[in-house]
Amino acid sequence: MSPSPPILTKIILQPHFVQQLCIKEWEQLIHQARAASLLPRLAVVLKEHGLFETVPQVARRHLIGALNILERQQIAAANEVHYLRLAMSDAGLPLVLLKGMAYVAAEAPPGRARIFSDFDILVPKHCLGQVEQTMFDHGWRGDHHDAYDERYYREWMHELPPLMHRQRRSVLDIHHSITPETARIKTDSSALLERVVPSSRFSGVWTMQPADIILHCTVHLFNEGEFERGLRDLFDLQDLVEYYLQEPDDWQQLHNRALELGLQEPLAHGMKAIENQFSDYRTYAGPDARWQQATSARSRFVDNLLHRVLIPPHESCETPMTALARLLLFIRGHAMRMPLRLLIPHLFRKWRKSMNLLRDPDAPV
């Protein structure tokens, strides 16, 4: 049994339908939006379409609260960019933002409704030690990780262990690539940094070029293996595609860039997911036969699993197969990031830790 389209997806894509909702449907809509981390986006979309005043009072207070939090977070995030820019200047490097803050810096549509849990930056791999020390000098700390976590990040992943600022409590992820060192698909970070573009919003700040922003979004969504915020990220991807890919040449350049970076597979899954989740409400022009090149039985199986999990993580949206699909994609995500010789001990250790069987945090597997 395939999941029915969530009411949240319908309303975000066709907001005028909110005028037909009863109170019970409004309650379900708010619950789904909160579970999917899409309550700010729902509020923004309704405001953009002049529908906010039609919202019943019982639901409006949740949306107003989301907008208030969004406004405060956007101001705090802009301030954090200022501090990061100062730190990177001391390191003698440009500040290149990734993920949510990059959307804000590029003034791309997903940034207008994004709440931030952390900040992600991209630096050359050979500068990691220099950048980390500079961040220590500016008040960030990373002493909350055990020895295994330190090794996991520094030897196998594409980022350093997360840092937290001792006063502002902001969390910083310092990336040297967009795919892990041990991943089946590896991306040359120098190829990304060679084509960064200046931010249209913040002076002295950079982001990846549009094609790379789109590709990073697909990698983050389809190769990570965790989908609690999967629907939010898929809406981000849809926004980026509609915003940046206006002409046939734009699609061709994205296709060529995916080939250059070896990211055809996540891009194909991304285009298929947009079609599967959103085509009931919108018709998308652009992807042609090139996007269907990954049509093996394995790819179709993965697309079917993704269709089941790219929903709000709420009981009103789930079917008996949802949990199994999440588990299989969780295993796939880890297998994409690590070879079996590392993956099996890693997952075993995670299980031991979740069961409180790992008494010594520095103990070997």
N, C-alpha and C positions, 0 to 999 in steps of 0.2 A: 504494500500500500504506500503510495507516494503522498507526502504531506500536502495539505491544502495551502494555497498562498495565504500567508498571515495577513490579518487586517492592517498591521503596521506597514507592510510593503505596499499594499494598495493605497493607503492614505498618503504616504510620502510621495508616491509616483503620480497619484491623481487626487490632490488634496481637496477638491471641491466635494468629494464624497463624504467629508465630515459632516456636512449639513444634513445627511440622512441617517446619522448614527443615533441610536437610542442610548440611554444612560449606561446600560449593561455593556454595550459595545464600546463606549468611551472608557469604561473601567478596564476592559480587556486591552484596548489600545494603549492606555497609559502603562499598564503592567508590562506589556510586550516591549514598549519603547524603553522603559527603565531597564529591563533585563538585558536588552541588546545594546545598551549605552547609546541609544538614539533619541532620548528625550529632548536634548538640546536641538537636534536636527529637526525633529517633529515641530517644535515650537518655532524655529526659524522659518521653516517651510510654510507654516500656517500664517505667519506674519507677512512673509513675502507675497502671499496670494490674497492678502486682505481678508483672511478668514478668522483672525484671532477673536474678534468680537462675537463670532457665532458659537464659540466654545462654551459649553455649560460651566457655570461657576465652579462646580465640584472638580472639574478637570482643569479649568484655567489656572487654578492656584498651583498645580503641579508644573504647568508649562511656564508660568511666571517665575517660579522658583528656579527652574532650569535656565531660563534666560538670565536671571540675576547671577547665578553661579558662572554661566558662560562669560558674562561681561567682566566679572572679577578675574576669572582665569585668563582671559585674553590680555587684560592689563598686566597681570603678574607675569605672563609668558613674555610679553614684550620687554618688560624690565629684565627678565632673566636673559634674554637675547643680548641686552646691553652688557650684562656682566660677562657673558660668555665671549662676546666680541673683545672686551678688554683683556680677558685671560688669553685668548688666542693671539691677540696682538703681542702680548708679552712672550708668547711662544714663537713669534715670528711667522705665523701661519694664518691663512684666511679661515674664517668661520664658515664652514659648509654644513648647512642644516639638512636633516633627513626627516622623513615621515611627517607627522602632523604639523610640526613647526615649520617644515619646509613648505607645506601647503599655505600656511599663513604668510610666510616670507614671499612666496611667489604670487600671492593674492589669487590663488586657485580656489574654486568653489568649495572643496571640502573644508578649507580652513575657517569658513564662516561659522561653523557649528562644532568646532573641535574642542573637547575638554582634554587637558594635558595631564598625564600621570608621570611623564618623564620627558627628557630632551635628548635628542639623538644628533650626533655630529659625525662627520666623516673626515678622517685624516690619513695621510700617507702611512703605510705600515712602518716604515723605518723611523717615523717620528713619534711612535707610540710612547716611548719612555719619556721623551721631552715634553709631550703634551700632558701626560699623567702627572709628572712632577710639577708642571706649571699649575695644573688644577689643584694639586695639594697646596701649593703656595697661595692659591686664591680661596681656600677654605673648603674644598671638597675632600671627602674622606671615603675610603673603601675598606675599612678594617672590620666589616661585619660578615666577611666570607671565610669559610674554613679552607683548609689546604686543598681539598678536592675541588671545591668551586674555583679556586684560583687556577688550578691546573686546567680545569674544564674550559674556562674562558681563554686563558692565555695560550694554550697549546692547540685547542681544537676549534674554537669558535672564531667569529669574525669581529669580535669586540672585546674590550677589556671588561673586567667585573664592574658592575654599576657603582657609581660614586654618588654620595649624598652630601649636600652642602651642610655644614655644621650649624649654620644659623637659619638659612632660608628653607632648609629641608627639601630642596629641589633635587631630583634624581637625574643623573647624567650618564648616558651610554656613549662611550667613545668607540666608534666603528672604524675599522680599517678596510672593510669590504661590505658587500651586502649579502654574501653567502659564506658559510663557515669554511674554515681551512680543510676540514675533513669531508665536506659535502660532495655528493656525486656530481653536482653542477657547481663549478667554481667560476667566479667572476674576477676579472682583472681590475683591481681598484684604481690603478693608474689610468686605465681607459675611462673610468668614471670621472676622475678628478681633472683630466685633460679638457673636459667639455662642460665644466660648471659654468653657470651664468649668474650675473649679479641679481640680487633680490630687488624687486620693484618696490618693496615696502621699507626695508631696513638698509641704511647706508653701511657699506663695508661688510655686508653679509652675502653669502652665495648659496645657491641650491644646485642640484643636478639639473641638466637640461630636461625639457619636457618628456622626451622618449624614455630617458633613464628613470624619471620619477614614476612613470607608468609601470615600467618593468620592475622597479623595486616594490611597488605596491603589489604586483602579482606574485613576486617571490615571497614577500612577507605573508601574503594571504594563503598561498597554496603550498608552500614548502615548510611551513612552521609546524603544522599538525594540531594546533589548538584553535578552536572556532567560537569561543564565547563571544568575541566581538567580530565574528566573521561577516555578519550581515552589514555591520557598520563599515567594515573595510571594503566590502563589495560595493556599497553605495559610494564610497570614496573613489573606487576604481571607475565606476560608471561616470561620476562627475569629471574625472580627469580625462577620460576618453572623449566625452562630449565637448569639453572645454578646449583640449589641445588638438584634437584630430578633426579639423574642419574641412580639409581638402584631401583628394585622393593621394596627393604626394605625401601628406602627413602620415597616412596609413603605410605607404611604401617605406618611408623612413623608419617608422617604428618596426616594421617587419625586418628591415635590413639590420637595424640595431640589435634586435633580438637574436638574429643569426650571428652577428659579430660577437655578442656577449655569451652566446650559448644558452639563451633563456627562452627558446621557442616553446618549450613544454609548459612552463607556468603561464606564459602569455596565451597559449591556446586554451588552457583551462580557464583563464580569466574571461576570455571572450565567450566561451561556451557557458560559463556560469552566469554572465550578464543575460545571455539569451534565455537560459533555463529559468532564472528567477524573475526576470522583469518583462519578458516579451508579452505576457498577458496584458500589460498596461501600456507598453510603448513599443514602437517599431524602430529598430536600430539599423541605420545604414552604415556601411563601411566594411566590416569584415567579409571577405569573400572566401573562395576555396582555399586560400593560403592558410587560413586559421583552422581549417579542418584537416590539416596534414597529420595531426596526432590522433588518428582514428583507430588505433589498435584496440583489441579487446580490453587490454589493461587500462588504456586511457578512457574508454567508454565506461568501464567499471568505476574508475576514480570520479569521473563526472557525475555518475549516478549517486555515489556516496556524498559528493559535495552538494548535490541538490537537496539531500536530506538534512544537511547540517547548517547550511547557510540560511538559517531562520533565527528568530529570537529564541534564546535559551529559556523558554517558558512552557509550562505544561500545556497551554492551549494550542501550541504549535507542533508538539512532538508526537511521533508515532512509535509503536513498539520497536521499529528498526533504527530510531535515531541514536540510541545509546551505542548500538553495535557499529553504526557508521562512524560515530565519533571515535570509538576505540580503534577501528581499522585505520582511520586517517591519522590518529595520534601515532600509531606504530609506523605508518608510512612516512609521516613527517620526520620522525627520528631517524628512520632508515635513509631518508634523503640527506640527512645532515651528518651521519656517522656510519662508518663501516661496521659490519657485524662484530668484529673483534673488539670494538669499543662500545658498540650499542648494547650488547647483551649485559656486560658488567655494569654499564651505566644505568640501565633500566632496573637491574637487580638492586643496585644501591639505592635508587630512588624509592623502590618498594620497601626496602629495609627501613629507610628514613621515614616513610609515611606510616609505617607500622611501629615506629619508635623502637626498632631493633638495632639501630646504629647508635650505640651509646657514646662512642668516641667520635666526634665530628671529623677528626683527622685520621681515623683508622682507614687502612687500605680496604679495597673491596674484598 
